[in-house]
Amino acid sequence: MNDYQQIQSLISRYCFVVDRGSAEEIAAMFWDDATLRFGRSSRNDGADGIRDGLRKWIVKMRDPVVGLRHLAHSPSIEIDGNRATAETYYDADGHSRKRRWPIHLRGVYRDRLEKRDGEWRFAERHIVIMDSTLQDLPAPEKDSRAI
């Protein structure tokens, strides 16, 4: 595989591992000196910080969801030697185990990646959640025949 394909594979594999893997398996996709940020306020630095943050996320956010499924699409990857940046849309859905409500999140993965000893991993991943509510949508036009 070329570098572009290796990066695309890493981004795709992340979705499967984050849905059902352990904190250790997810953290193994990051370099030991990497940073993982969730939204605006959560930042986890280094291998231990990333593993600890993921363990908390699994208990608080992933385990209460049935059928969790992350989908990554439309990656925009820029490679410069052994470094790369990528922006990738994601969708995540499932159902609340407790209330059985459907859950749907969407956002963007903003990544810095590095190739070391022939292997690409995340040097930094920022998980941006795109806020979207019905209030964000424009009002329908009076003559609208929209579905």
C-alpha positions, 0 to 999 in steps of 0.5 A: 500500500502507498502512504495515502492508502495506509493513512486511509486504512488507519482512519477506517480501522479506527472506526471499528476499533473505537466501536468494540475494542479496548482502550489499549487497542485504540491507544495503540493507533497513536504514537506514545507522545500523541494528543487526543482531544474530544470536543472543546474541553477534553485533552489527553496527552501521551500514551497513558493519558490517552489510555486513561481518557479512553477508559473513562469514555468507554464506561461513560459514553460507549458502554451505555450505547447498543449497536454503536457504529462509527462511519468515516467518509470523505477524507481529505489527506495531505502528505508531506514526507513522513507527516500528514494532515487529514480531515474526515467527516464522521457519523456515529449512531446507536441506541441508548441502552437505558432509554432506547432512544436513537443516538446520532452524532456527526462531526469531523476528525482533524488529524496530524499523522506521522510515519515512523519506522514505516508505520503511520499512526496518529500524532494528534486527533481532534474529534470535533462534534458538529452541533446540529438541531432543528433550530439550526435549519432554515424555515421551510418556504411556504410553497416548498414541496420538500420531502 
